[in-house]
Amino acid sequence: MTQKLSKLLSYWLRHAPEAGDLALDEAGWASVETVRAALAREGADPALLEQVVASSDK
């Protein structure tokens, strides 16, 4: 599950923030709260965000 979420997050944050309904700032960052809300809309557990980030080498 974390690999699937990691790929989804990468897609949103690198390629298509509008697909996750994310608004990136001028430096390309989104708030953690916004990302968690987007994950919840996708039916994913927002609490998994920390696990995905901690396990990523990127």
Predicted model as a PDB file, atoms N, CA, C, CB and O in Angstrom, pLDDT in the B-factor column:
MODEL        1                                                                  
ATOM      1  N   MET A   1       0.820  -1.201   0.000  1.00 70.00           N  
ATOM      2  CA  MET A   1       0.000   0.000   0.000  1.00 70.00           C  
ATOM      3  C   MET A   1       0.859   1.258   0.000  1.00 70.00           C  
ATOM      4  CB  MET A   1      -0.931   0.002   1.203  1.00 70.00           C  
ATOM      5  O   MET A   1       0.521   2.240  -0.661  1.00 70.00           O  
ATOM      6  N   THR A   2       1.962   1.235   0.732  1.00 82.00           N  
ATOM      7  CA  THR A   2       2.785   2.445   0.780  1.00 82.00           C  
ATOM      8  C   THR A   2       3.436   2.730  -0.565  1.00 82.00           C  
ATOM      9  CB  THR A   2       3.857   2.316   1.858  1.00 82.00           C  
ATOM     10  O   THR A   2       3.643   3.894  -0.910  1.00 82.00           O  
ATOM     11  N   GLN A   3       3.766   1.691  -1.335  1.00 86.00           N  
ATOM     12  CA  GLN A   3       4.354   1.927  -2.659  1.00 86.00           C  
ATOM     13  C   GLN A   3       3.331   2.592  -3.580  1.00 86.00           C  
ATOM     14  CB  GLN A   3       4.854   0.598  -3.283  1.00 86.00           C  
ATOM     15  O   GLN A   3       3.675   3.495  -4.343  1.00 86.00           O  
ATOM     16  N   LYS A   4       2.088   2.152  -3.509  1.00 89.00           N  
ATOM     17  CA  LYS A   4       1.024   2.750  -4.316  1.00 89.00           C  
ATOM     18  C   LYS A   4       0.840   4.224  -3.936  1.00 89.00           C  
ATOM     19  CB  LYS A   4      -0.306   1.970  -4.129  1.00 89.00           C  
ATOM     20  O   LYS A   4       0.719   5.088  -4.805  1.00 89.00           O  
ATOM     21  N   LEU A   5       0.822   4.495  -2.639  1.00 91.00           N  
ATOM     22  CA  LEU A   5       0.682   5.885  -2.183  1.00 91.00           C  
ATOM     23  C   LEU A   5       1.891   6.719  -2.590  1.00 91.00           C  
ATOM     24  CB  LEU A   5       0.499   5.935  -0.657  1.00 91.00           C  
ATOM     25  O   LEU A   5       1.747   7.882  -2.966  1.00 91.00           O  
ATOM     26  N   SER A   6       3.070   6.135  -2.518  1.00 91.00           N  
ATOM     27  CA  SER A   6       4.280   6.845  -2.910  1.00 91.00           C  
ATOM     28  C   SER A   6       4.214   7.260  -4.377  1.00 91.00           C  
ATOM     29  CB  SER A   6       5.515   5.975  -2.659  1.00 91.00           C  
ATOM     30  O   SER A   6       4.569   8.385  -4.728  1.00 91.00           O  
ATOM     31  N   LYS A   7       3.762   6.354  -5.221  1.00 92.00           N  
ATOM     32  CA  LYS A   7       3.639   6.663  -6.650  1.00 92.00           C  
ATOM     33  C   LYS A   7       2.576   7.733  -6.893  1.00 92.00           C  
ATOM     34  CB  LYS A   7       3.296   5.391  -7.444  1.00 92.00           C  
ATOM     35  O   LYS A   7       2.755   8.619  -7.729  1.00 92.00           O  
ATOM     36  N   LEU A   8       1.474   7.643  -6.157  1.00 93.00           N  
ATOM     37  CA  LEU A   8       0.429   8.648  -6.290  1.00 93.00           C  
ATOM     38  C   LEU A   8       0.941  10.022  -5.858  1.00 93.00           C  
ATOM     39  CB  LEU A   8      -0.802   8.253  -5.461  1.00 93.00           C  
ATOM     40  O   LEU A   8       0.712  11.016  -6.547  1.00 93.00           O  
ATOM     41  N   LEU A   9       1.626  10.076  -4.735  1.00 93.00           N  
ATOM     42  CA  LEU A   9       2.178  11.343  -4.256  1.00 93.00           C  
ATOM     43  C   LEU A   9       3.187  11.918  -5.245  1.00 93.00           C  
ATOM     44  CB  LEU A   9       2.838  11.152  -2.890  1.00 93.00           C  
ATOM     45  O   LEU A   9       3.177  13.118  -5.517  1.00 93.00           O  
ATOM     46  N   SER A  10       4.046  11.073  -5.779  1.00 93.00           N  
ATOM     47  CA  SER A  10       5.025  11.527  -6.768  1.00 93.00           C  
ATOM     48  C   SER A  10       4.333  12.110  -7.990  1.00 93.00           C  
ATOM     49  CB  SER A  10       5.942  10.374  -7.186  1.00 93.00           C  
ATOM     50  O   SER A  10       4.738  13.152  -8.506  1.00 93.00           O  
ATOM     51  N   TYR A  11       3.297  11.438  -8.445  1.00 95.00           N  
ATOM     52  CA  TYR A  11       2.544  11.928  -9.601  1.00 95.00           C  
ATOM     53  C   TYR A  11       1.946  13.301  -9.314  1.00 95.00           C  
ATOM     54  CB  TYR A  11       1.433  10.936  -9.983  1.00 95.00           C  
ATOM     55  O   TYR A  11       2.089  14.235 -10.102  1.00 95.00           O  
ATOM     56  N   TRP A  12       1.276  13.402  -8.171  1.00 95.00           N  
ATOM     57  CA  TRP A  12       0.666  14.684  -7.820  1.00 95.00           C  
ATOM     58  C   TRP A  12       1.697  15.793  -7.678  1.00 95.00           C  
ATOM     59  CB  TRP A  12      -0.116  14.553  -6.533  1.00 95.00           C  
ATOM     60  O   TRP A  12       1.542  16.873  -8.249  1.00 95.00           O  
ATOM     61  N   LEU A  13       2.746  15.522  -6.916  1.00 93.00           N  
ATOM     62  CA  LEU A  13       3.679  16.588  -6.561  1.00 93.00           C  
ATOM     63  C   LEU A  13       4.656  16.936  -7.677  1.00 93.00           C  
ATOM     64  CB  LEU A  13       4.446  16.197  -5.336  1.00 93.00           C  
ATOM     65  O   LEU A  13       5.145  18.065  -7.731  1.00 93.00           O  
ATOM     66  N   ARG A  14       4.951  16.000  -8.562  1.00 93.00           N  
ATOM     67  CA  ARG A  14       5.915  16.259  -9.634  1.00 93.00           C  
ATOM     68  C   ARG A  14       5.276  16.595 -10.970  1.00 93.00           C  
ATOM     69  CB  ARG A  14       6.799  15.073  -9.805  1.00 93.00           C  
ATOM     70  O   ARG A  14       5.823  17.370 -11.754  1.00 93.00           O  
ATOM     71  N   HIS A  15       4.115  16.006 -11.221  1.00 95.00           N  
ATOM     72  CA  HIS A  15       3.577  16.090 -12.573  1.00 95.00           C  
ATOM     73  C   HIS A  15       2.198  16.722 -12.686  1.00 95.00           C  
ATOM     74  CB  HIS A  15       3.525  14.744 -13.149  1.00 95.00           C  
ATOM     75  O   HIS A  15       1.951  17.493 -13.614  1.00 95.00           O  
ATOM     76  N   ALA A  16       1.299  16.414 -11.767  1.00 96.00           N  
ATOM     77  CA  ALA A  16      -0.086  16.848 -11.923  1.00 96.00           C  
ATOM     78  C   ALA A  16      -0.740  17.166 -10.582  1.00 96.00           C  
ATOM     79  CB  ALA A  16      -0.888  15.779 -12.644  1.00 96.00           C  
ATOM     80  O   ALA A  16      -1.594  16.409 -10.119  1.00 96.00           O  
ATOM     81  N   PRO A  17      -0.358  18.264  -9.957  1.00 96.00           N  
ATOM     82  CA  PRO A  17      -0.972  18.606  -8.668  1.00 96.00           C  
ATOM     83  C   PRO A  17      -2.487  18.773  -8.777  1.00 96.00           C  
ATOM     84  CB  PRO A  17      -0.355  19.886  -8.119  1.00 96.00           C  
ATOM     85  O   PRO A  17      -3.209  18.520  -7.813  1.00 96.00           O  
ATOM     86  N   GLU A  18      -2.965  19.193  -9.933  1.00 96.00           N  
ATOM     87  CA  GLU A  18      -4.407  19.371 -10.103  1.00 96.00           C  
ATOM     88  C   GLU A  18      -5.162  18.041 -10.006  1.00 96.00           C  
ATOM     89  CB  GLU A  18      -4.696  20.036 -11.449  1.00 96.00           C  
ATOM     90  O   GLU A  18      -6.342  18.034  -9.657  1.00 96.00           O  
ATOM     91  N   ALA A  19      -4.514  16.932 -10.303  1.00 96.00           N  
ATOM     92  CA  ALA A  19      -5.155  15.619 -10.194  1.00 96.00           C  
ATOM     93  C   ALA A  19      -5.475  15.282  -8.738  1.00 96.00           C  
ATOM     94  CB  ALA A  19      -4.253  14.532 -10.799  1.00 96.00           C  
ATOM     95  O   ALA A  19      -6.422  14.543  -8.466  1.00 96.00           O  
ATOM     96  N   GLY A  20      -4.704  15.810  -7.820  1.00 94.00           N  
ATOM     97  CA  GLY A  20      -4.968  15.616  -6.396  1.00 94.00           C  
ATOM     98  C   GLY A  20      -5.635  16.818  -5.771  1.00 94.00           C  
ATOM     99  O   GLY A  20      -5.810  16.882  -4.554  1.00 94.00           O  
ATOM    100  N   ASP A  21      -6.012  17.782  -6.613  1.00 95.00           N  
ATOM    101  CA  ASP A  21      -6.602  19.039  -6.145  1.00 95.00           C  
ATOM    102  C   ASP A  21      -5.666  19.737  -5.170  1.00 95.00           C  
ATOM    103  CB  ASP A  21      -7.968  18.785  -5.481  1.00 95.00           C  
ATOM    104  O   ASP A  21      -6.092  20.272  -4.147  1.00 95.00           O  
ATOM    105  N   LEU A  22      -4.364  19.719  -5.515  1.00 95.00           N  
ATOM    106  CA  LEU A  22      -3.348  20.352  -4.683  1.00 95.00           C  
ATOM    107  C   LEU A  22      -2.949  21.697  -5.285  1.00 95.00           C  
ATOM    108  CB  LEU A  22      -2.114  19.435  -4.535  1.00 95.00           C  
ATOM    109  O   LEU A  22      -2.859  21.845  -6.503  1.00 95.00           O  
ATOM    110  N   ALA A  23      -2.717  22.653  -4.426  1.00 92.00           N  
ATOM    111  CA  ALA A  23      -2.193  23.946  -4.844  1.00 92.00           C  
ATOM    112  C   ALA A  23      -0.760  24.039  -4.331  1.00 92.00           C  
ATOM    113  CB  ALA A  23      -3.078  25.136  -4.307  1.00 92.00           C  
ATOM    114  O   ALA A  23      -0.524  24.088  -3.124  1.00 92.00           O  
ATOM    115  N   LEU A  24       0.183  24.061  -5.251  1.00 94.00           N  
ATOM    116  CA  LEU A  24       1.585  24.185  -4.863  1.00 94.00           C  
ATOM    117  C   LEU A  24       1.958  25.658  -4.760  1.00 94.00           C  
ATOM    118  CB  LEU A  24       2.506  23.459  -5.875  1.00 94.00           C  
ATOM    119  O   LEU A  24       1.453  26.482  -5.523  1.00 94.00           O  
ATOM    120  N   ASP A  25       2.834  25.991  -3.825  1.00 95.00           N  
ATOM    121  CA  ASP A  25       3.298  27.370  -3.723  1.00 95.00           C  
ATOM    122  C   ASP A  25       4.346  27.639  -4.806  1.00 95.00           C  
ATOM    123  CB  ASP A  25       3.881  27.652  -2.310  1.00 95.00           C  
ATOM    124  O   ASP A  25       4.648  26.764  -5.617  1.00 95.00           O  
ATOM    125  N   GLU A  26       4.886  28.832  -4.813  1.00 94.00           N  
ATOM    126  CA  GLU A  26       5.834  29.222  -5.856  1.00 94.00           C  
ATOM    127  C   GLU A  26       7.111  28.385  -5.848  1.00 94.00           C  
ATOM    128  CB  GLU A  26       6.189  30.676  -5.701  1.00 94.00           C  
ATOM    129  O   GLU A  26       7.810  28.323  -6.860  1.00 94.00           O  
ATOM    130  N   ALA A  27       7.421  27.749  -4.737  1.00 94.00           N  
ATOM    131  CA  ALA A  27       8.598  26.882  -4.647  1.00 94.00           C  
ATOM    132  C   ALA A  27       8.258  25.421  -4.953  1.00 94.00           C  
ATOM    133  CB  ALA A  27       9.218  26.987  -3.258  1.00 94.00           C  
ATOM    134  O   ALA A  27       9.146  24.568  -4.958  1.00 94.00           O  
ATOM    135  N   GLY A  28       6.975  25.129  -5.210  1.00 91.00           N  
ATOM    136  CA  GLY A  28       6.569  23.776  -5.552  1.00 91.00           C  
ATOM    137  C   GLY A  28       6.174  22.908  -4.373  1.00 91.00           C  
ATOM    138  O   GLY A  28       6.134  21.683  -4.491  1.00 91.00           O  
ATOM    139  N   TRP A  29       5.884  23.523  -3.242  1.00 94.00           N  
ATOM    140  CA  TRP A  29       5.517  22.783  -2.032  1.00 94.00           C  
ATOM    141  C   TRP A  29       4.004  22.836  -1.810  1.00 94.00           C  
ATOM    142  CB  TRP A  29       6.259  23.353  -0.802  1.00 94.00           C  
ATOM    143  O   TRP A  29       3.337  23.799  -2.187  1.00 94.00           O  
ATOM    144  N   ALA A  30       3.486  21.788  -1.195  1.00 94.00           N  
ATOM    145  CA  ALA A  30       2.086  21.748  -0.750  1.00 94.00           C  
ATOM    146  C   ALA A  30       2.093  21.505   0.754  1.00 94.00           C  
ATOM    147  CB  ALA A  30       1.259  20.629  -1.508  1.00 94.00           C  
ATOM    148  O   ALA A  30       2.995  20.855   1.281  1.00 94.00           O  
ATOM    149  N   SER A  31       1.100  22.021   1.430  1.00 94.00           N  
ATOM    150  CA  SER A  31       1.050  21.813   2.883  1.00 94.00           C  
ATOM    151  C   SER A  31       0.708  20.356   3.192  1.00 94.00           C  
ATOM    152  CB  SER A  31       0.010  22.763   3.541  1.00 94.00           C  
ATOM    153  O   SER A  31       0.020  19.685   2.422  1.00 94.00           O  
ATOM    154  N   VAL A  32       1.196  19.892   4.316  1.00 94.00           N  
ATOM    155  CA  VAL A  32       0.926  18.521   4.757  1.00 94.00           C  
ATOM    156  C   VAL A  32      -0.585  18.321   4.920  1.00 94.00           C  
ATOM    157  CB  VAL A  32       1.668  18.212   6.094  1.00 94.00           C  
ATOM    158  O   VAL A  32      -1.110  17.269   4.556  1.00 94.00           O  
ATOM    159  N   GLU A  33      -1.270  19.297   5.450  1.00 94.00           N  
ATOM    160  CA  GLU A  33      -2.713  19.183   5.648  1.00 94.00           C  
ATOM    161  C   GLU A  33      -3.438  19.016   4.320  1.00 94.00           C  
ATOM    162  CB  GLU A  33      -3.248  20.410   6.386  1.00 94.00           C  
ATOM    163  O   GLU A  33      -4.390  18.240   4.226  1.00 94.00           O  
ATOM    164  N   THR A  34      -2.998  19.733   3.298  1.00 94.00           N  
ATOM    165  CA  THR A  34      -3.616  19.627   1.978  1.00 94.00           C  
ATOM    166  C   THR A  34      -3.378  18.248   1.370  1.00 94.00           C  
ATOM    167  CB  THR A  34      -3.073  20.715   1.045  1.00 94.00           C  
ATOM    168  O   THR A  34      -4.274  17.667   0.759  1.00 94.00           O  
ATOM    169  N   VAL A  35      -2.174  17.737   1.540  1.00 95.00           N  
ATOM    170  CA  VAL A  35      -1.852  16.407   1.014  1.00 95.00           C  
ATOM    171  C   VAL A  35      -2.656  15.338   1.757  1.00 95.00           C  
ATOM    172  CB  VAL A  35      -0.331  16.121   1.136  1.00 95.00           C  
ATOM    173  O   VAL A  35      -3.172  14.407   1.137  1.00 95.00           O  
ATOM    174  N   ARG A  36      -2.763  15.466   3.061  1.00 94.00           N  
ATOM    175  CA  ARG A  36      -3.572  14.506   3.831  1.00 94.00           C  
ATOM    176  C   ARG A  36      -5.024  14.533   3.390  1.00 94.00           C  
ATOM    177  CB  ARG A  36      -3.482  14.805   5.332  1.00 94.00           C  
ATOM    178  O   ARG A  36      -5.651  13.480   3.269  1.00 94.00           O  
ATOM    179  N   ALA A  37      -5.566  15.711   3.150  1.00 94.00           N  
ATOM    180  CA  ALA A  37      -6.953  15.824   2.697  1.00 94.00           C  
ATOM    181  C   ALA A  37      -7.125  15.175   1.321  1.00 94.00           C  
ATOM    182  CB  ALA A  37      -7.384  17.305   2.648  1.00 94.00           C  
ATOM    183  O   ALA A  37      -8.135  14.522   1.060  1.00 94.00           O  
ATOM    184  N   ALA A  38      -6.148  15.357   0.458  1.00 95.00           N  
ATOM    185  CA  ALA A  38      -6.210  14.737  -0.871  1.00 95.00           C  
ATOM    186  C   ALA A  38      -6.166  13.218  -0.756  1.00 95.00           C  
ATOM    187  CB  ALA A  38      -5.049  15.237  -1.760  1.00 95.00           C  
ATOM    188  O   ALA A  38      -6.886  12.523  -1.473  1.00 95.00           O  
ATOM    189  N   LEU A  39      -5.338  12.700   0.130  1.00 93.00           N  
ATOM    190  CA  LEU A  39      -5.277  11.252   0.334  1.00 93.00           C  
ATOM    191  C   LEU A  39      -6.610  10.727   0.858  1.00 93.00           C  
ATOM    192  CB  LEU A  39      -4.141  10.890   1.310  1.00 93.00           C  
ATOM    193  O   LEU A  39      -7.077   9.673   0.426  1.00 93.00           O  
ATOM    194  N   ALA A  40      -7.216  11.451   1.775  1.00 93.00           N  
ATOM    195  CA  ALA A  40      -8.509  11.038   2.329  1.00 93.00           C  
ATOM    196  C   ALA A  40      -9.568  11.001   1.231  1.00 93.00           C  
ATOM    197  CB  ALA A  40      -8.947  11.992   3.465  1.00 93.00           C  
ATOM    198  O   ALA A  40     -10.403  10.097   1.215  1.00 93.00           O  
ATOM    199  N   ARG A  41      -9.545  11.966   0.317  1.00 94.00           N  
ATOM    200  CA  ARG A  41     -10.508  11.970  -0.790  1.00 94.00           C  
ATOM    201  C   ARG A  41     -10.326  10.756  -1.694  1.00 94.00           C  
ATOM    202  CB  ARG A  41     -10.368  13.255  -1.611  1.00 94.00           C  
ATOM    203  O   ARG A  41     -11.278  10.297  -2.327  1.00 94.00           O  
ATOM    204  N   GLU A  42      -9.111  10.242  -1.752  1.00 91.00           N  
ATOM    205  CA  GLU A  42      -8.820   9.056  -2.562  1.00 91.00           C  
ATOM    206  C   GLU A  42      -9.136   7.759  -1.816  1.00 91.00           C  
ATOM    207  CB  GLU A  42      -7.356   9.060  -2.987  1.00 91.00           C  
ATOM    208  O   GLU A  42      -8.978   6.670  -2.366  1.00 91.00           O  
ATOM    209  N   GLY A  43      -9.577   7.876  -0.575  1.00 92.00           N  
ATOM    210  CA  GLY A  43      -9.909   6.698   0.219  1.00 92.00           C  
ATOM    211  C   GLY A  43      -8.710   6.098   0.936  1.00 92.00           C  
ATOM    212  O   GLY A  43      -8.803   5.007   1.498  1.00 92.00           O  
ATOM    213  N   ALA A  44      -7.591   6.802   0.921  1.00 90.00           N  
ATOM    214  CA  ALA A  44      -6.380   6.334   1.604  1.00 90.00           C  
ATOM    215  C   ALA A  44      -6.328   6.895   3.014  1.00 90.00           C  
ATOM    216  CB  ALA A  44      -5.112   6.740   0.819  1.00 90.00           C  
ATOM    217  O   ALA A  44      -6.892   7.953   3.293  1.00 90.00           O  
ATOM    218  N   ASP A  45      -5.660   6.191   3.886  1.00 90.00           N  
ATOM    219  CA  ASP A  45      -5.487   6.644   5.261  1.00 90.00           C  
ATOM    220  C   ASP A  45      -4.459   7.769   5.283  1.00 90.00           C  
ATOM    221  CB  ASP A  45      -5.050   5.472   6.189  1.00 90.00           C  
ATOM    222  O   ASP A  45      -3.288   7.526   4.992  1.00 90.00           O  
ATOM    223  N   PRO A  46      -4.862   8.985   5.617  1.00 88.00           N  
ATOM    224  CA  PRO A  46      -3.918  10.104   5.636  1.00 88.00           C  
ATOM    225  C   PRO A  46      -2.743   9.889   6.583  1.00 88.00           C  
ATOM    226  CB  PRO A  46      -4.637  11.364   6.019  1.00 88.00           C  
ATOM    227  O   PRO A  46      -1.678  10.473   6.384  1.00 88.00           O  
ATOM    228  N   ALA A  47      -2.917   9.064   7.603  1.00 88.00           N  
ATOM    229  CA  ALA A  47      -1.840   8.796   8.556  1.00 88.00           C  
ATOM    230  C   ALA A  47      -0.686   8.042   7.909  1.00 88.00           C  
ATOM    231  CB  ALA A  47      -2.371   8.006   9.741  1.00 88.00           C  
ATOM    232  O   ALA A  47       0.423   8.034   8.443  1.00 88.00           O  
ATOM    233  N   LEU A  48      -0.933   7.408   6.767  1.00 90.00           N  
ATOM    234  CA  LEU A  48       0.134   6.686   6.072  1.00 90.00           C  
ATOM    235  C   LEU A  48       1.158   7.621   5.420  1.00 90.00           C  
ATOM    236  CB  LEU A  48      -0.466   5.778   5.018  1.00 90.00           C  
ATOM    237  O   LEU A  48       2.225   7.178   4.997  1.00 90.00           O  
ATOM    238  N   LEU A  49       0.833   8.899   5.343  1.00 90.00           N  
ATOM    239  CA  LEU A  49       1.754   9.854   4.725  1.00 90.00           C  
ATOM    240  C   LEU A  49       3.121   9.816   5.402  1.00 90.00           C  
ATOM    241  CB  LEU A  49       1.175  11.272   4.789  1.00 90.00           C  
ATOM    242  O   LEU A  49       4.148   9.782   4.723  1.00 90.00           O  
ATOM    243  N   GLU A  50       3.141   9.821   6.718  1.00 88.00           N  
ATOM    244  CA  GLU A  50       4.416   9.792   7.446  1.00 88.00           C  
ATOM    245  C   GLU A  50       5.193   8.510   7.152  1.00 88.00           C  
ATOM    246  CB  GLU A  50       4.171   9.922   8.957  1.00 88.00           C  
ATOM    247  O   GLU A  50       6.417   8.539   7.021  1.00 88.00           O  
ATOM    248  N   GLN A  51       4.493   7.400   7.050  1.00 88.00           N  
ATOM    249  CA  GLN A  51       5.142   6.124   6.754  1.00 88.00           C  
ATOM    250  C   GLN A  51       5.752   6.139   5.355  1.00 88.00           C  
ATOM    251  CB  GLN A  51       4.139   4.966   6.883  1.00 88.00           C  
ATOM    252  O   GLN A  51       6.864   5.652   5.154  1.00 88.00           O  
ATOM    253  N   VAL A  52       5.033   6.692   4.401  1.00 87.00           N  
ATOM    254  CA  VAL A  52       5.541   6.772   3.026  1.00 87.00           C  
ATOM    255  C   VAL A  52       6.798   7.655   2.979  1.00 87.00           C  
ATOM    256  CB  VAL A  52       4.446   7.333   2.068  1.00 87.00           C  
ATOM    257  O   VAL A  52       7.794   7.296   2.352  1.00 87.00           O  
ATOM    258  N   VAL A  53       6.737   8.790   3.636  1.00 86.00           N  
ATOM    259  CA  VAL A  53       7.868   9.717   3.640  1.00 86.00           C  
ATOM    260  C   VAL A  53       9.070   9.087   4.347  1.00 86.00           C  
ATOM    261  CB  VAL A  53       7.476  11.048   4.325  1.00 86.00           C  
ATOM    262  O   VAL A  53      10.199   9.194   3.869  1.00 86.00           O  
ATOM    263  N   ALA A  54       8.830   8.440   5.468  1.00 86.00           N  
ATOM    264  CA  ALA A  54       9.932   7.834   6.232  1.00 86.00           C  
ATOM    265  C   ALA A  54      10.600   6.689   5.489  1.00 86.00           C  
ATOM    266  CB  ALA A  54       9.425   7.335   7.567  1.00 86.00           C  
ATOM    267  O   ALA A  54      11.797   6.452   5.651  1.00 86.00           O  
ATOM    268  N   SER A  55       9.829   5.980   4.677  1.00 86.00           N  
ATOM    269  CA  SER A  55      10.390   4.828   3.976  1.00 86.00           C  
ATOM    270  C   SER A  55      10.966   5.165   2.603  1.00 86.00           C  
ATOM    271  CB  SER A  55       9.338   3.779   3.823  1.00 86.00           C  
ATOM    272  O   SER A  55      11.543   4.302   1.941  1.00 86.00           O  
ATOM    273  N   SER A  56      10.811   6.407   2.180  1.00 80.00           N  
ATOM    274  CA  SER A  56      11.284   6.806   0.854  1.00 80.00           C  
ATOM    275  C   SER A  56      12.755   7.243   0.914  1.00 80.00           C  
ATOM    276  CB  SER A  56      10.406   7.948   0.290  1.00 80.00           C  
ATOM    277  O   SER A  56      13.197   7.879   1.870  1.00 80.00           O  
ATOM    278  N   ASP A  57      13.479   6.887  -0.124  1.00 76.00           N  
ATOM    279  CA  ASP A  57      14.872   7.332  -0.220  1.00 76.00           C  
ATOM    280  C   ASP A  57      15.000   8.564  -1.103  1.00 76.00           C  
ATOM    281  CB  ASP A  57      15.754   6.210  -0.764  1.00 76.00           C  
ATOM    282  O   ASP A  57      16.111   9.009  -1.390  1.00 76.00           O  
ATOM    283  N   LYS A  58      13.875   9.117  -1.535  1.00 72.00           N  
ATOM    284  CA  LYS A  58      13.894  10.277  -2.447  1.00 72.00           C  
ATOM    285  C   LYS A  58      13.586  11.563  -1.724  1.00 72.00           C  
ATOM    286  CB  LYS A  58      12.900  10.085  -3.580  1.00 72.00           C  
ATOM    287  O   LYS A  58      13.562  12.628  -2.342  1.00 72.00           O  
TER     288      LYS A  58                                                      
ENDMDL                                                                          
END                                                                             
